[in-house]
Amino acid sequence: MPRDNFDSTTEFEAVERKKLLKPGYRWLTNPNGSRGSARIDRRAELGPDVTIGESVFIGEGVTVGEGAIIGDGVNIYRNATIGKRAEIGNNAIIKSDATVEDDEKVLAGAMVSPKEA
């Protein structure tokens, strides 16, 4: 017997999403109701007022500073640091151990590597 306000498509999508999610990660669904979401490691630290686009991956140990803006399709890998008010363009890749400084902008499609010592 169907329940009131039951949406089987939403529940099905939630079950399928959970199957795809590796242990130690969480889904962040956009609060505005759009279908986009981000996969974020539970050990990542997000500052206040961070804006995250659709289909974003944030890996283990990543730190995202206050007020940062992360575009759609961005991948941020292990132990990377994103500074306060930094802007990351769509489809950018931030490699492991890389740093984006405060107020810095990364263009769409760019790849940021760690600085060599």
Secondary structure, DSSP 8 states (H G I E B T S, - for coil): ---TT--HHHHHHHHHHHHH--TTEEEEE-TT--S-EEEEETT-EE-TT-EE-SSEEE-TT-EE-TT-EE-TT-EE-TT-EE-TT-EE-TT-EE-TT-EE-TT-EE-TT-EE-----
